[in-house]
Amino acid sequence: MAKLKKDFYCREDVVAVARDLIGKLLITSINGKQTGGTIVETEAYSWCEKGCHAYNYRRTPRTEVMFKEGGCAYVYLCYGVHYLFNVVTNDGEVPEAVLIRALAPERGLDLMFSRASLANTDRITSGPGKLTRALGIDGACNGISLLGNRVWLEDTGYTAAAGAIVARTRIGVEYAGADAKRKWRFMLAGNEWVSKK
């Protein structure tokens, strides 16, 4: 399987990228050990809507990475507890990104279980904070290229059957008013690893 190339990330439609990431592999390689799995849930965020950290082109030390050209990682600490992993999209200076919400674990399972430190290992990657812990993604990954050898995405050749990918409203953006109603969360229908609201 080949790594996704820059042109995949640099497209102007962040919602299309979010949908197209379903079925792709997210892989990390840390200290020579690989972990990863198939993406089963994503959320799109754009400068034009209030759910986005860079809404209306708001530029802060945290959002600066969102203004980079697509194909790098945007990793931030949520509630001071969980790191969340996002894929930056679009051309430089257009702040958009896709949050990876859940994946089905496939590679390096023992190491993922060890990192997760959860009583129930059945759900180690069923949410954005859980999957970063299992994959070893933290703040040091913020801004790194997804074309490199630490964190990357691979094309599995997956083609969704009709109705296999469903769109829903995003989680945790109730503050965004009307923008919270956008159906910009995509998931693989019926997949056991999709996060719980």
Buried (B, 14 or more C-beta within 10 A) or exposed (E): EEBBEBEBBBBEBBBEBBBBBBBBBBBBBBEEEEBBBBBBBBBBBBBBBBBBBBBEBEEEEBBBBBBBBBBBBBBBBEEEEBBBBBBBBBEEEBBBBBBBBBBBBBBBBEBBBEBBEEEEBEBBBBBBBBBBBBBBBBEEBBBBBBBEEBBBBBBEEBEBEEEBBBBBBBBEBEEBEEBBEBEBBBBBEEBEBBBEE
